[in-house]
């Protein structure tokens, strides 16, 4: 919903470094900003001397077989899935898309051209979020990856199950094992 509002910056960091950097950046950003935080986070993923920029996705890992575009704390699950894929000889690029708006269309277009397929991962409904923004960007640029898939809550309405975050991630196929399995399934059909 917030992505559709004009002149609004939307940020969802994936690790504690991104949280600190995003907080500092939005303080200095003119206009209205929305900072989405959840209680989970990935291990530190920044490189020495790396600088944070609103609107610029961070390349966490390079890869050519597929790209994961992820927003928020579910980055930890994606990194675990990426490691399992690497054990199978599959090299995945991981982009932390900490800023949903403005979106880093350049990084998305590059990933679509340079890797075999695109998987977006977000810890909420797939409707109106990162996956939709990435799909719009790819199609409008005239690029057609071998596959495209949005991982997120696909249930109609709101989540109706109660439990820990880890339990809910498993229930809604947002855990590392489910992400790994979906990536293998998509790669198998390419």
N, C-alpha and C positions, 0 to 999 in steps of 0.2 A: 504494500500500500504506500509506504513512504517513498519508494523509488519513483512513483508517479507524480509526486508533488514537486512543483518547480522550485528552483533555487535552494534545494536541500541537499546537504552532503550526508551520505549514509555510510557508516563505517562499522565493520564487524571484525575485530582483530582475532588472530589465531593463536598467539602465544603472549607471554607476559611482556616481552620486549615490544611487540606490536602494540599492546595495550598502553604502555608508557609513552611510546612515540606518538601514537594516535591521539592520546589525550593532550599532549603538548601541541600537536599540530592543529587540532580543532580549536584549542584556545586561541590560537593566532589566526584562525580562518575566519574571514568575514562572513556574516550570514548565519543561518541556522544549520546546526549539525545534529545528527542522531548517532549516538554511539551504542551499539548493541553488544552487550557482554553476557557471557554465560559462565558457569562455574568451572568449566573444563578449559584446558589449554594444552597446547603442544609443548614439548621440550624446547628450550631455546634454539632457534633456527637461524638467527642472524649471523652474518659474517663480520669479521673484524673490519671496522671502519665503514660498515654499511650505513647508508642514510635512508631514512624513512621519508616517503613522499605520498601525500594523499593523492589518490587517483592513479597510482602506479603499482601494479601487482609485483610481488616479490617472487623471483625464481628461487625456490627452495632447493630443487634438484633438477638437473638436466636429464633429458631422455628423449628418445625418438619414437618409441612404439605407441605411446598414447600420452595424453596430458590430463592430469587431474587439476581442475580449477576449483578451489575450495575457499569457503569463507567461514570464519568463526573457529571456535574451539574444537570442532570436529576435525580440524587439521591433524590432530594427534592420531586419529583413526586412519586417515589417509596415508600418513607417513608409515604406519605399521603395515598397511596393505601394500604400499610401494615396496617395502623391504621384502615382503613375501613374494611379490612379483619378480623382484630382482633375483631371488633364489631360484626362480624358474627361468631365468635368462631373459626376462622382460624388463626393459628399461623405461620407466615412466618419468615424465616431467611433472613436477608439482609446482603449481603457482598458488601462492597465498593471495587471494583477491580480497584484501582487507577493506578496500573501498568499493562499495557497490555502486555508488554514485558520487562523483563522476567515475565511470568505468574505464579501465585501461584497455581500450579497443585495440590498440597496437599490439599488446602482448597476446590478446586473444586471437587476432588474425595471424600472428606469427606462429602460435602454437597450432592453429588449424592447418596451416601450410606445411609446417615442419614435422608434425607427428602424425601417427596413424589414425588417431581418433580422439574425441573429447568426452570427458566425463566431468560433470559438475557435481559438487557435493555441498549440501547445505543442511543445517539441522533445523529445518522447519518445512512448511509446505513447499512443494515445487512450483506452485502457482505465483507468478509475479516477482520471483526472487532472482537470484544469481543465474540459474539455469535459463530462465526466459530472456534475461538481458544478454547472455552469451549467445543464445540461439538467434536473437535479433541481429546481433553484431555479425555473426558468421554469415547468415543468409544475405544481409544487406551488402556484405563485401563480396558476394558471389563465390564464396569458398564452400566446398562440400566435403567435409572430412569423411573418412571411410565409415565412421559411426559417430553418433552423438547420443548421450544418455544423461538424464538428470537424476541424481540420487538425492532423495529427500522424502518427506512424508507425502505419500500418495493417497492416503485415506481421504474420503470425502469428509469435509468438516474438520473439526479439531481432533487432536489425539484423545482417545477415550480410555486409554489404559493408564494405570497409576503404577509407579515404581521408580527405582533409582534411575539416574541418567544412563548408566551402563545397560540396565535392563531395557529401558525404552529404546536405546540405540539398537540393541539386538532385535527387539520386537519390530521395529520399523526399518530394519535392514540398513542401519547407519553405522554399524560396528565394522571393525577392520576386516573380519572374516567375510561379511556380506559384500563389502566393497571389493575385496580381492576376488571373490567368486563372480561378481557381476563383470569385473574387468576381464577375467578369463573367458567368460561366456561371450562377451562382445568381440574380443580378439579372435575367438574361434571362428566367427562368421565372416572374418575379413579375408 
